[in-house]
Amino acid sequence: MTLITADKAVQDMLYITPHLSRGGQNFLYVFAGWPVYIVPITLLALFFRNTKDRANSVRLFIGSVFTWQILNRLIGTYLYNNYGFRDRPFAATGAKEFFLERPEKAFPSDHAAFLASFVILLYAMGYKKLGNALLIVTIITGFARVMMGFHWPLDILAGWLVGGIGACIYLLVDPYIKTLLYKILKVKND
């Protein structure tokens, strides 16, 4: 059994959208598409909380956007240019995702990479409770995206892997960014 065959077999088990009522599809859709918007809300809440959290919200933003817009895009572009891509599971039905979707790109998942890097950076910056909550959201979102047919399971797993790698790469330069931001905002470094 090849990796793609195994991926399709898992997808076939999890893809439940055609079997749901319209209300059930809408309910699942909320978990598949909207949790990523918790990130800007979290960043804004931290930004206006206090000076240290303001600096940390900027650090979280930089690290997550690096993973999402630079690393994930570079990896996806390289893979597509060298190996092509396969359609998303829902492509045969003509369905489309509501917001911010490039139908041709699914591997690795942008949502999974972005959320995974954000969660790892939350933990690294000491926001354990917030990290725990968003870890659960990240896992539920990944499964919901597979269940809705937005992604293959390997798209999500690869996105989580890229998110972890991106967070680790960012954490190598974070001490310099932290020092600079703390100096600009006059935060006492711990």
Backbone as CSV, one residue per row, in Angstrom:
resi,resn,N_x,N_y,N_z,CA_x,CA_y,CA_z,C_x,C_y,C_z
1,MET,0.859,-1.186,0.000,0.000,0.000,0.000,0.899,1.241,0.000
2,THR,0.661,2.130,-0.927,1.462,3.356,-0.996,0.934,4.378,0.005
3,LEU,1.734,5.388,0.227,1.349,6.460,1.145,0.083,7.171,0.664
4,ILE,-0.009,7.428,-0.637,-1.181,8.103,-1.200,-2.421,7.217,-1.062
5,THR,-2.260,5.909,-1.264,-3.386,4.978,-1.111,-3.860,4.955,0.338
6,ALA,-2.918,4.927,1.272,-3.265,4.949,2.691,-3.956,6.268,3.054
7,ASP,-3.446,7.356,2.513,-4.049,8.666,2.761,-5.496,8.689,2.267
8,LYS,-5.730,8.138,1.077,-7.083,8.092,0.520,-7.989,7.208,1.372
9,ALA,-7.475,6.109,1.871,-8.273,5.210,2.708,-8.709,5.914,4.000
10,VAL,-7.795,6.647,4.621,-8.138,7.403,5.830,-9.147,8.498,5.489
11,GLN,-8.917,9.179,4.366,-9.841,10.230,3.935,-11.245,9.667,3.733
12,ASP,-11.334,8.509,3.103,-12.639,7.886,2.855,-13.370,7.570,4.157
13,MET,-12.615,7.213,5.206,-13.227,6.938,6.505,-13.721,8.214,7.179
14,LEU,-12.962,9.296,7.038,-13.269,10.526,7.768,-14.190,11.491,7.019
15,TYR,-14.246,11.404,5.705,-15.030,12.355,4.910,-16.520,12.066,5.085
16,ILE,-17.173,12.870,5.913,-18.576,12.601,6.250,-19.539,13.645,5.698
17,THR,-19.038,14.686,5.077,-19.885,15.792,4.643,-21.099,15.352,3.822
18,PRO,-20.953,14.462,2.825,-22.132,14.095,2.022,-23.233,13.413,2.840
19,HIS,-22.877,12.874,3.990,-23.844,12.150,4.809,-24.512,13.018,5.871
20,LEU,-24.125,14.276,5.937,-24.678,15.179,6.942,-25.815,16.013,6.362
21,SER,-26.710,16.410,7.238,-27.742,17.374,6.837,-27.053,18.708,6.573
22,ARG,-27.781,19.636,5.978,-27.220,20.968,5.719,-26.796,21.626,7.035
23,GLY,-27.596,21.469,8.071,-27.242,22.021,9.383,-25.985,21.378,9.944
24,GLY,-25.846,20.065,9.778,-24.649,19.359,10.231,-23.415,19.807,9.473
25,GLN,-23.581,20.026,8.164,-22.466,20.525,7.360,-22.045,21.915,7.823
26,ASN,-23.026,22.769,8.087,-22.710,24.123,8.560,-22.003,24.092,9.911
27,PHE,-22.460,23.209,10.795,-21.847,23.068,12.114,-20.385,22.639,11.976
28,LEU,-20.144,21.611,11.157,-18.783,21.129,10.945,-17.926,22.180,10.244
29,TYR,-18.544,22.918,9.340,-17.836,23.960,8.601,-17.261,25.020,9.545
30,VAL,-17.992,25.334,10.604,-17.507,26.314,11.588,-16.171,25.850,12.164
31,PHE,-16.055,24.563,12.481,-14.815,24.043,13.060,-13.709,23.882,12.022
32,ALA,-14.091,23.756,10.756,-13.101,23.572,9.700,-12.499,24.898,9.228
33,GLY,-13.266,25.969,9.281,-12.798,27.211,8.690,-12.550,28.372,9.624
34,TRP,-13.324,28.469,10.662,-13.292,29.696,11.461,-12.306,29.748,12.627
35,PRO,-11.859,28.633,13.205,-10.948,28.745,14.356,-9.647,29.488,14.078
36,VAL,-9.206,29.541,12.836,-7.975,30.267,12.530,-8.123,31.751,12.887
37,TYR,-9.350,32.243,12.925,-9.577,33.654,13.263,-9.485,33.917,14.765
38,ILE,-9.304,32.867,15.548,-9.031,33.041,16.976,-7.652,33.677,17.154
39,VAL,-6.749,33.417,16.219,-5.380,33.924,16.334,-5.342,35.456,16.354
40,PRO,-5.941,36.154,15.372,-5.869,37.625,15.461,-6.582,38.178,16.684
41,ILE,-7.648,37.529,17.113,-8.349,37.972,18.330,-7.420,37.811,19.533
42,THR,-6.727,36.689,19.601,-5.771,36.451,20.693,-4.642,37.473,20.659
43,LEU,-4.124,37.731,19.463,-3.035,38.712,19.336,-3.479,40.105,19.768
44,LEU,-4.686,40.492,19.379,-5.200,41.809,19.799,-5.396,41.883,21.311
45,ALA,-5.936,40.807,21.890,-6.144,40.790,23.345,-4.804,40.920,24.075
46,LEU,-3.794,40.196,23.606,-2.469,40.307,24.229,-1.856,41.683,23.997
47,PHE,-2.040,42.219,22.807,-1.451,43.513,22.465,-1.933,44.621,23.397
48,PHE,-3.193,44.570,23.786,-3.748,45.628,24.623,-3.749,45.283,26.110
49,ARG,-3.151,44.175,26.485,-3.152,43.737,27.877,-2.118,44.485,28.718
50,ASN,-0.876,44.435,28.325,0.187,45.183,29.008,1.394,45.267,28.069
51,THR,2.423,45.969,28.483,3.553,46.227,27.596,4.300,44.949,27.222
52,LYS,4.518,44.064,28.182,5.224,42.812,27.898,4.409,41.959,26.918
53,ASP,3.118,41.829,27.170,2.259,41.049,26.269,2.173,41.698,24.890
54,ARG,2.267,43.035,24.846,2.268,43.728,23.551,3.483,43.265,22.728
55,ALA,4.649,43.252,23.351,5.855,42.791,22.660,5.713,41.323,22.261
56,ASN,5.168,40.511,23.153,5.010,39.093,22.858,3.997,38.854,21.736
57,SER,2.966,39.680,21.662,1.991,39.511,20.575,2.650,39.794,19.226
58,VAL,3.550,40.752,19.190,4.282,41.034,17.951,5.194,39.850,17.612
59,ARG,5.855,39.295,18.611,6.717,38.129,18.389,5.905,36.939,17.876
60,LEU,4.754,36.697,18.478,3.879,35.607,18.026,3.439,35.821,16.584
61,PHE,3.092,37.048,16.272,2.663,37.385,14.912,3.783,37.123,13.905
62,ILE,4.978,37.613,14.207,6.114,37.448,13.291,6.411,35.956,13.074
63,GLY,6.476,35.195,14.151,6.797,33.770,14.038,5.751,32.985,13.270
64,SER,4.488,33.249,13.539,3.410,32.527,12.860,3.308,32.904,11.391
65,VAL,3.445,34.190,11.098,3.371,34.633,9.708,4.592,34.142,8.923
66,PHE,5.751,34.084,9.568,6.929,33.501,8.907,6.628,32.074,8.467
67,THR,6.077,31.284,9.375,5.763,29.887,9.049,4.734,29.797,7.941
68,TRP,3.671,30.574,8.053,2.543,30.501,7.127,2.881,31.068,5.754
69,GLN,3.430,32.278,5.709,3.608,32.968,4.439,4.959,32.721,3.768
70,ILE,5.949,32.315,4.526,7.259,32.112,3.912,7.592,30.624,3.837
71,LEU,7.735,29.975,4.979,8.172,28.579,4.977,7.164,27.664,4.294
72,ASN,5.896,27.745,4.675,4.887,26.866,4.080,4.753,27.121,2.577
73,ARG,4.829,28.377,2.186,4.728,28.723,0.764,5.933,28.194,-0.014
74,LEU,7.142,28.336,0.556,8.340,27.818,-0.120,8.266,26.305,-0.300
75,ILE,7.876,25.615,0.746,7.779,24.156,0.674,6.698,23.742,-0.326
76,GLY,5.527,24.353,-0.236,4.440,24.031,-1.159,4.815,24.306,-2.601
77,THR,5.432,25.457,-2.855,5.835,25.814,-4.220,6.868,24.831,-4.749
78,TYR,7.847,24.495,-3.931,8.866,23.530,-4.352,8.219,22.194,-4.713
79,LEU,7.350,21.708,-3.847,6.718,20.412,-4.100,5.841,20.452,-5.345
80,TYR,5.060,21.511,-5.525,4.196,21.609,-6.704,5.009,21.710,-7.980
81,ASN,6.077,22.499,-7.951,6.899,22.663,-9.146,7.622,21.383,-9.536
82,ASN,7.970,20.568,-8.540,8.738,19.358,-8.818,7.909,18.074,-8.883
83,TYR,6.760,18.062,-8.222,5.986,16.824,-8.155,4.525,16.991,-8.546
84,GLY,4.091,18.211,-8.803,2.685,18.452,-9.125,1.840,18.433,-7.866
85,PHE,0.538,18.397,-8.038,-0.351,18.339,-6.884,-1.571,17.516,-7.245
86,ARG,-2.249,17.091,-6.231,-3.515,16.396,-6.453,-4.632,17.309,-5.984
87,ASP,-5.777,17.170,-6.615,-6.924,17.983,-6.235,-7.313,17.711,-4.793
88,ARG,-7.942,18.701,-4.201,-8.488,18.515,-2.865,-9.597,17.460,-2.936
89,PRO,-9.909,16.826,-1.826,-10.953,15.799,-1.852,-12.295,16.306,-2.383
90,PHE,-12.656,17.555,-2.090,-13.963,18.055,-2.518,-13.988,18.542,-3.958
91,ALA,-12.838,18.529,-4.643,-12.759,19.101,-5.994,-13.741,18.441,-6.967
92,ALA,-13.957,17.151,-6.815,-14.853,16.434,-7.730,-16.309,16.881,-7.585
93,THR,-16.674,17.400,-6.414,-18.063,17.815,-6.178,-18.323,19.249,-6.606
94,GLY,-17.251,20.002,-6.870,-17.412,21.401,-7.249,-17.595,22.329,-6.060
95,ALA,-17.492,21.806,-4.845,-17.642,22.629,-3.643,-16.432,23.550,-3.513
96,LYS,-16.624,24.650,-2.808,-15.540,25.601,-2.576,-15.549,26.009,-1.110
97,GLU,-14.357,26.321,-0.630,-14.250,26.834,0.720,-14.629,28.308,0.712
98,PHE,-15.115,28.804,1.833,-15.689,30.138,1.897,-14.677,31.267,1.776
99,PHE,-13.563,31.179,2.477,-12.710,32.343,2.660,-11.242,32.007,2.450
100,LEU,-10.509,32.889,1.843,-9.052,32.813,1.745,-8.538,31.488,1.194
101,GLU,-9.146,30.974,0.188,-8.745,29.665,-0.304,-8.191,29.716,-1.711
102,ARG,-7.060,29.086,-1.870,-6.500,28.861,-3.190,-6.777,27.397,-3.514
103,PRO,-7.752,27.109,-4.354,-8.160,25.724,-4.574,-7.040,24.811,-5.057
104,GLU,-6.061,25.363,-5.750,-5.019,24.509,-6.286,-3.996,24.078,-5.243
105,LYS,-3.934,24.754,-4.124,-2.914,24.436,-3.119,-3.536,23.801,-1.893
106,ALA,-3.077,22.612,-1.597,-3.582,21.953,-0.407,-2.467,21.376,0.456
107,PHE,-1.302,21.161,-0.114,-0.227,20.480,0.607,0.990,21.373,0.698
108,PRO,1.485,21.583,1.894,0.913,21.313,3.207,-0.172,22.332,3.555
109,SER,-1.031,21.977,4.475,-2.155,22.833,4.853,-1.680,24.128,5.507
110,ASP,-2.126,25.255,4.949,-1.803,26.560,5.546,-2.393,26.683,6.946
111,HIS,-3.664,26.288,7.088,-4.322,26.384,8.395,-3.548,25.582,9.447
112,ALA,-3.192,24.357,9.097,-2.491,23.493,10.056,-1.124,24.055,10.411
113,ALA,-0.380,24.531,9.417,0.956,25.088,9.678,0.868,26.331,10.558
114,PHE,-0.054,27.218,10.222,-0.207,28.471,10.957,-0.608,28.215,12.411
115,LEU,-1.631,27.389,12.603,-2.093,27.109,13.960,-1.046,26.356,14.772
116,ALA,-0.376,25.381,14.167,0.647,24.623,14.900,1.798,25.531,15.342
117,SER,2.273,26.394,14.454,3.374,27.277,14.847,2.923,28.244,15.942
118,PHE,1.701,28.743,15.835,1.190,29.662,16.844,1.129,28.992,18.218
119,VAL,0.638,27.760,18.253,0.535,27.030,19.528,1.919,26.783,20.121
120,ILE,2.853,26.339,19.303,4.208,26.077,19.804,4.841,27.354,20.339
121,LEU,4.636,28.457,19.636,5.196,29.729,20.103,4.515,30.204,21.386
122,LEU,3.219,29.945,21.528,2.549,30.277,22.790,3.220,29.546,23.952
123,TYR,3.443,28.243,23.774,4.117,27.472,24.824,5.518,28.026,25.090
124,ALA,6.265,28.311,24.036,7.642,28.790,24.184,7.706,30.133,24.913
125,MET,6.653,30.944,24.774,6.643,32.269,25.402,5.951,32.261,26.765
126,GLY,5.582,31.068,27.242,5.051,30.939,28.588,3.538,31.037,28.725
127,TYR,2.815,31.020,27.640,1.346,31.083,27.684,0.782,29.663,27.647
128,LYS,0.997,28.914,28.739,0.655,27.486,28.769,-0.851,27.234,28.664
129,LYS,-1.656,27.949,29.442,-3.111,27.716,29.407,-3.691,28.066,28.039
130,LEU,-3.266,29.168,27.493,-3.712,29.576,26.163,-3.221,28.572,25.128
131,GLY,-1.993,28.102,25.274,-1.443,27.079,24.386,-2.248,25.795,24.437
132,ASN,-2.635,25.366,25.658,-3.444,24.149,25.794,-4.780,24.286,25.071
133,ALA,-5.432,25.421,25.265,-6.733,25.640,24.622,-6.605,25.647,23.107
134,LEU,-5.593,26.341,22.602,-5.432,26.423,21.153,-4.864,25.142,20.555
135,LEU,-4.208,24.318,21.338,-3.789,23.000,20.856,-5.021,22.154,20.548
136,ILE,-5.989,22.187,21.433,-7.237,21.455,21.204,-7.939,21.992,19.954
137,VAL,-7.995,23.303,19.826,-8.607,23.928,18.647,-7.875,23.495,17.376
138,THR,-6.549,23.453,17.423,-5.741,23.067,16.266,-6.053,21.634,15.835
139,ILE,-6.155,20.731,16.788,-6.445,19.329,16.474,-7.858,19.186,15.907
140,ILE,-8.823,19.832,16.539,-10.209,19.762,16.054,-10.309,20.357,14.645
141,THR,-9.648,21.479,14.424,-9.671,22.112,13.100,-9.078,21.175,12.044
142,GLY,-7.975,20.527,12.360,-7.357,19.598,11.412,-8.298,18.476,11.020
143,PHE,-8.928,17.850,12.015,-9.876,16.776,11.717,-11.090,17.296,10.958
144,ALA,-11.586,18.457,11.345,-12.766,19.011,10.668,-12.464,19.318,9.206
145,ARG,-11.271,19.782,8.925,-10.912,20.094,7.529,-10.847,18.822,6.684
146,VAL,-10.416,17.720,7.282,-10.427,16.436,6.577,-11.872,15.948,6.419
147,MET,-12.657,16.057,7.467,-14.045,15.586,7.427,-14.889,16.371,6.416
148,MET,-14.547,17.637,6.200,-15.267,18.459,5.228,-14.744,18.247,3.807
149,GLY,-13.603,17.598,3.672,-13.029,17.384,2.356,-12.169,18.537,1.870
150,PHE,-11.796,19.455,2.767,-10.925,20.566,2.387,-9.485,20.095,2.205
151,HIS,-9.107,19.041,2.933,-7.741,18.529,2.882,-7.728,17.017,2.986
152,TRP,-6.645,16.457,2.474,-6.312,15.063,2.711,-5.641,14.992,4.081
153,PRO,-5.683,13.843,4.752,-5.015,13.734,6.060,-3.525,14.098,6.013
154,LEU,-2.827,13.693,4.950,-1.397,14.039,4.862,-1.160,15.534,4.727
155,ASP,-2.114,16.260,4.144,-1.990,17.721,4.062,-1.920,18.319,5.467
156,ILE,-2.796,17.820,6.339,-2.855,18.322,7.723,-1.590,17.929,8.482
157,LEU,-1.205,16.657,8.387,-0.002,16.208,9.097,1.234,16.970,8.630
158,ALA,1.352,17.180,7.326,2.490,17.945,6.802,2.425,19.395,7.285
159,GLY,1.228,19.976,7.352,1.078,21.334,7.864,1.524,21.440,9.314
160,TRP,1.131,20.452,10.117,1.568,20.458,11.518,3.088,20.344,11.608
161,LEU,3.671,19.508,10.758,5.126,19.355,10.746,5.811,20.663,10.338
162,VAL,5.316,21.289,9.290,5.878,22.578,8.858,5.706,23.618,9.961
163,GLY,4.564,23.605,10.641,4.347,24.532,11.748,5.382,24.352,12.846
164,GLY,5.692,23.097,13.164,6.709,22.816,14.176,8.092,23.259,13.734
165,ILE,8.428,22.966,12.500,9.733,23.371,11.958,9.831,24.900,11.903
166,GLY,8.761,25.542,11.430,8.764,27.010,11.345,8.922,27.664,12.703
167,ALA,8.221,27.121,13.709,8.345,27.672,15.060,9.769,27.509,15.580
168,CYS,10.367,26.345,15.331,11.748,26.113,15.783,12.730,27.048,15.090
169,ILE,12.552,27.243,13.793,13.430,28.179,13.068,13.263,29.589,13.629
170,TYR,12.012,30.003,13.822,11.776,31.346,14.362,12.407,31.493,15.751
171,LEU,12.301,30.464,16.582,12.834,30.553,17.941,14.354,30.743,17.963
172,LEU,15.029,30.419,16.870,16.473,30.671,16.788,16.780,32.163,16.721
173,VAL,15.907,32.932,16.075,16.131,34.384,15.960,15.307,35.181,16.964
174,ASP,14.399,34.512,17.646,13.510,35.213,18.577,14.247,35.979,19.683
175,PRO,15.342,35.473,20.246,16.011,36.257,21.291,16.410,37.663,20.825
176,TYR,16.807,37.789,19.579,17.185,39.102,19.039,15.955,39.994,18.854
177,ILE,14.878,39.382,18.359,13.630,40.141,18.170,13.064,40.550,19.525
178,LYS,13.113,39.632,20.489,12.627,39.922,21.836,13.414,41.077,22.457
179,THR,14.731,41.025,22.354,15.572,42.094,22.914,15.233,43.436,22.277
180,LEU,15.100,43.449,20.966,14.780,44.685,20.253,13.406,45.227,20.668
181,LEU,12.398,44.361,20.691,11.048,44.812,21.057,10.980,45.266,22.514
182,TYR,11.625,44.520,23.399,11.611,44.900,24.805,12.318,46.245,25.010
183,LYS,13.359,46.487,24.227,14.071,47.762,24.324,13.187,48.903,23.803
184,ILE,12.561,48.702,22.653,11.687,49.732,22.061,10.524,50.045,22.985
185,LEU,9.907,49.005,23.563,8.726,49.199,24.421,9.080,49.398,25.889
186,LYS,10.366,49.389,26.194,10.837,49.595,27.566,10.270,48.555,28.541
187,VAL,10.356,47.297,28.134,9.924,46.192,28.967,11.137,45.650,29.696
188,LYS,10.983,45.359,30.975,12.070,44.768,31.733,12.202,43.311,31.297
189,ASN,13.398,42.938,30.811,13.637,41.581,30.352,13.765,40.651,31.547
190,ASP,13.059,39.511,31.480,13.127,38.578,32.619,14.263,37.645,32.545
